[in-house]
Amino acid sequence: MSVNNRVLVVDAGNTCVKWAAFDGEDLLLIGRDIQLYPAESIDEVGESILAYQPDSIYFASVRSPEQEALLRNFIAGNFSGAPCYELKSEPYSCGVKNSYEDVSRLGVDRWLTVLAAYDNTQDTLVIDAGTALKVEFVPATGQYQGGYIVPGQAMMESMLVANTGKIRFNEEDLKDYQGIINNTGLAVHLGCWEMTLALVERVCAQNKESRCVFTGGNGERIMKALGIEGLFEPNLVLLGAKKLGDEWVSQA
């Protein structure tokens, strides 16, 4: 079967659900959490997404089964004419061999960033700095080497608050930093930030010949803070979903 031109990619991540309309390889627009809003309050981008008539839908989720069921119902109710492909991690996809013994235990979001970033001419490091900070090792051979998962910046901060009795702070504590760490908020925020930078700096130093691809909400900030000559691609999961979905459709 030939690959369809008009594709809707639904990326149900930890923080939000992204709805991306593609025409061929062109990413036309991205809506966020359009499933949460009543029709009368949805924004212009959301209206455009709902009016889109895709040939296929590629659905990737790290949400709970209950939340996934709600999303499936929303998709079926608004895009009933298009087949929906639920993307999963596989033993082999798009030139990349999965290293996991049980591939179902590799989050599909990680697999999609690996597929999107893979380059058969050079080794690649993927740094996804979102809710969690994830580092993936993707050699040019296509033999995915796995990676690391640690709490992201906001998660580290919230874990300290949740698991201690007296570490408390608010956004006001983080303003007007003048080089002196003079409150608990700054101590937590800057300490967690230094831990984040230390991990990324170490893996990049250990893999000096690898190209570095950053994504996620803090990806560009980390890249600039460390002065790394890398690529920042905010839509890496979406691009990986499009790549994998197209392969599935072409092989159907």
C-alpha positions as CSV (number, residue, x, y, z in Angstrom):
1,M,0.0,0.0,0.0
2,S,1.3,3.5,-0.8
3,V,1.9,6.0,1.9
4,N,-0.9,8.5,2.4
5,N,-0.2,12.2,2.1
6,R,-2.6,13.6,4.6
7,V,-1.8,12.2,8.1
8,L,-2.9,13.2,11.6
9,V,-0.3,12.3,14.3
10,V,-1.6,12.1,17.9
11,D,1.2,12.2,20.5
12,A,-0.3,11.5,24.0
13,G,2.7,12.4,26.2
14,N,3.0,12.9,29.9
15,T,2.4,16.6,29.8
16,C,-0.1,17.2,27.0
17,V,-1.6,15.6,23.9
18,K,-0.2,17.0,20.6
19,W,-2.3,16.8,17.4
20,A,-0.2,17.3,14.3
21,A,-1.4,17.6,10.7
22,F,1.0,16.5,8.0
23,D,0.7,16.8,4.2
24,G,3.4,14.6,2.9
25,E,6.6,15.5,4.8
26,D,5.3,19.0,5.6
27,L,4.2,19.6,9.2
28,L,1.3,22.0,8.7
29,L,0.1,22.7,12.2
30,I,0.1,21.4,15.8
31,G,-2.7,21.7,18.3
32,R,-2.4,20.9,22.0
33,D,-5.0,19.2,24.2
34,I,-7.9,19.9,21.8
35,Q,-9.8,17.0,23.3
36,L,-10.2,18.9,26.6
37,Y,-12.1,21.9,25.3
38,P,-15.8,22.3,24.4
39,A,-16.4,23.2,20.7
40,E,-17.3,26.8,21.6
41,S,-14.0,27.5,23.3
42,I,-11.5,25.8,21.1
43,D,-8.9,28.0,19.4
44,E,-8.3,28.5,15.7
45,V,-5.6,25.9,15.5
46,G,-7.8,23.4,17.2
47,E,-10.6,24.2,14.7
48,S,-8.2,23.6,11.8
49,I,-7.2,20.3,13.3
50,L,-10.8,19.1,13.7
51,A,-11.6,20.2,10.2
52,Y,-8.6,18.3,8.8
53,Q,-9.5,15.2,6.8
54,P,-6.6,12.8,7.1
55,D,-6.0,9.6,5.1
56,S,-4.6,8.0,8.2
57,I,-4.1,8.6,11.9
58,Y,-1.0,7.6,13.8
59,F,-1.6,7.3,17.5
60,A,1.3,7.1,20.1
61,S,0.6,7.2,23.8
62,V,2.3,6.8,27.2
63,R,-1.0,7.5,29.0
64,S,-2.9,5.2,31.2
65,P,-5.3,2.7,29.6
66,E,-8.3,4.7,30.8
67,Q,-7.0,7.9,29.3
68,E,-6.1,6.1,26.0
69,A,-9.7,4.8,25.8
70,L,-11.0,8.4,26.1
71,L,-8.7,9.5,23.3
72,R,-9.7,6.6,21.1
73,N,-13.3,7.7,21.5
74,F,-12.5,11.3,20.7
75,I,-10.6,10.2,17.6
76,A,-13.3,7.9,16.4
77,G,-16.0,10.6,17.0
78,N,-14.1,13.3,15.1
79,F,-12.1,11.5,12.4
80,S,-14.3,8.4,11.7
81,G,-13.3,8.1,8.0
82,A,-9.6,7.4,8.6
83,P,-7.9,4.3,9.9
84,C,-6.1,4.7,13.1
85,Y,-2.7,3.0,13.6
86,E,-1.6,2.6,17.3
87,L,2.1,2.8,17.2
88,K,4.2,0.5,19.4
89,S,7.9,-0.2,20.0
90,E,9.1,-3.0,17.8
91,P,12.1,-5.3,17.5
92,Y,13.1,-3.5,14.2
93,S,11.8,-0.3,12.6
94,C,13.0,2.2,10.0
95,G,16.6,0.8,10.0
96,V,17.0,0.6,13.8
97,K,17.2,-2.7,15.8
98,N,15.8,-2.5,19.3
99,S,18.1,-3.6,22.1
100,Y,15.4,-4.4,24.6
101,E,14.7,-8.1,25.4
102,D,11.0,-7.3,25.8
103,V,10.4,-4.4,23.4
104,S,6.9,-3.8,24.9
105,R,8.7,-2.3,28.0
106,L,10.4,0.4,25.9
107,G,8.1,3.5,26.0
108,V,6.9,4.3,22.5
109,D,7.9,7.9,23.0
110,R,11.5,6.9,23.4
111,W,11.4,4.6,20.4
112,L,10.0,7.4,18.2
113,T,12.7,9.8,19.2
114,V,15.3,7.2,18.4
115,L,13.8,6.5,14.9
116,A,13.5,10.2,14.1
117,A,17.1,11.0,15.1
118,Y,18.8,7.9,13.6
119,D,21.5,8.7,11.0
120,N,23.2,5.8,9.3
121,T,26.3,8.0,8.6
122,Q,27.2,8.9,12.2
123,D,26.5,8.0,15.8
124,T,23.8,10.0,17.6
125,L,22.9,11.0,21.1
126,V,19.3,11.9,21.8
127,I,18.6,14.1,24.8
128,D,14.9,14.5,25.5
129,A,14.5,17.0,28.4
130,G,10.8,16.9,29.2
131,T,8.9,15.6,32.2
132,A,11.7,13.0,32.5
133,L,15.2,13.5,31.2
134,K,16.0,10.7,28.7
135,V,19.3,10.0,26.9
136,E,19.4,7.5,24.1
137,F,22.4,6.0,22.3
138,V,21.8,5.4,18.6
139,P,24.9,4.3,16.7
140,A,25.2,4.6,12.9
141,T,25.0,0.8,12.7
142,G,21.3,1.1,13.7
143,Q,21.8,-1.1,16.8
144,Y,20.1,1.0,19.4
145,Q,22.0,0.8,22.7
146,G,19.3,1.9,25.1
147,G,19.8,4.9,27.4
148,Y,19.1,6.6,30.7
149,I,15.9,7.9,32.3
150,V,16.0,10.3,35.3
151,P,13.6,12.9,36.6
152,G,13.3,16.1,34.7
153,Q,13.8,19.5,36.2
154,A,10.3,20.1,37.4
155,M,9.9,16.5,38.6
156,M,13.1,16.7,40.7
157,E,11.8,19.9,42.4
158,S,8.4,18.5,43.1
159,M,9.8,15.2,44.5
160,L,11.9,17.2,47.0
161,V,8.8,19.1,48.1
162,A,6.6,15.9,48.3
163,N,9.1,13.9,50.2
164,T,10.3,16.4,52.8
165,G,8.6,18.2,55.7
166,K,10.0,21.7,55.4
167,I,11.4,22.2,51.9
168,R,8.8,24.7,50.5
169,F,9.0,27.5,48.0
170,N,7.1,29.4,45.3
171,E,7.8,31.1,42.0
172,E,8.6,34.4,43.7
173,D,11.7,32.7,45.3
174,L,13.2,32.1,41.9
175,K,13.1,35.7,40.7
176,D,15.9,38.3,40.9
177,Y,18.8,35.8,41.2
178,Q,21.9,37.9,41.6
179,G,24.5,35.1,42.0
180,I,23.8,34.5,45.7
181,I,21.6,31.5,46.6
182,N,19.7,33.2,49.3
183,N,16.5,31.2,49.6
184,T,15.3,27.5,49.5
185,G,13.7,27.9,46.2
186,L,16.9,28.9,44.5
187,A,18.8,26.2,46.3
188,V,16.4,23.5,45.0
189,H,16.0,25.0,41.5
190,L,19.6,25.6,40.8
191,G,20.8,22.4,42.4
192,C,18.5,20.3,40.3
193,W,19.5,22.3,37.2
194,E,23.2,21.6,37.9
195,M,22.4,17.9,38.2
196,T,20.7,18.0,34.8
197,L,23.6,19.7,33.2
198,A,26.1,17.4,34.8
199,L,24.5,14.3,33.3
200,V,24.2,15.7,29.8
201,E,27.7,17.1,29.9
202,R,29.1,13.8,31.0
203,V,27.4,11.7,28.3
204,C,28.3,14.2,25.6
205,A,32.0,14.1,26.8
206,Q,31.9,10.3,26.7
207,N,30.6,10.4,23.2
208,K,32.5,13.2,21.6
209,E,32.2,11.8,18.1
210,S,28.4,11.6,18.2
211,R,26.0,14.2,16.9
212,C,23.7,15.5,19.6
213,V,19.9,15.9,19.0
214,F,17.9,17.7,21.7
215,T,14.2,17.8,22.2
216,G,11.7,18.5,25.0
217,G,10.8,21.6,26.9
218,N,14.2,22.1,28.4
219,G,16.2,20.7,25.4
220,E,17.3,24.0,23.8
221,R,18.0,25.6,27.2
222,I,20.4,22.7,28.1
223,M,22.1,22.8,24.8
224,K,22.8,26.5,25.1
225,A,23.8,26.3,28.7
226,L,26.5,23.8,27.9
227,G,27.5,25.4,24.6
228,I,27.0,22.1,22.7
229,E,27.0,22.2,18.9
230,G,23.8,20.2,18.5
231,L,20.5,20.1,16.8
232,F,17.3,21.2,18.6
233,E,14.2,19.6,17.2
234,P,11.1,20.3,19.3
235,N,8.9,17.9,17.4
236,L,11.1,14.8,17.4
237,V,8.4,12.5,18.7
238,L,5.9,13.7,16.1
239,L,8.5,13.2,13.3
240,G,9.3,9.7,14.6
241,A,5.6,8.8,14.7
242,K,5.2,10.0,11.1
243,K,8.3,7.9,10.0
244,L,7.1,4.7,11.7
245,G,3.5,5.1,10.7
246,D,4.5,5.6,7.1
247,E,6.5,2.4,7.2
248,W,3.6,0.5,8.6
249,V,1.2,1.8,5.9
250,S,3.7,1.1,3.1
251,Q,4.0,-2.5,4.3
252,A,0.3,-3.1,4.8
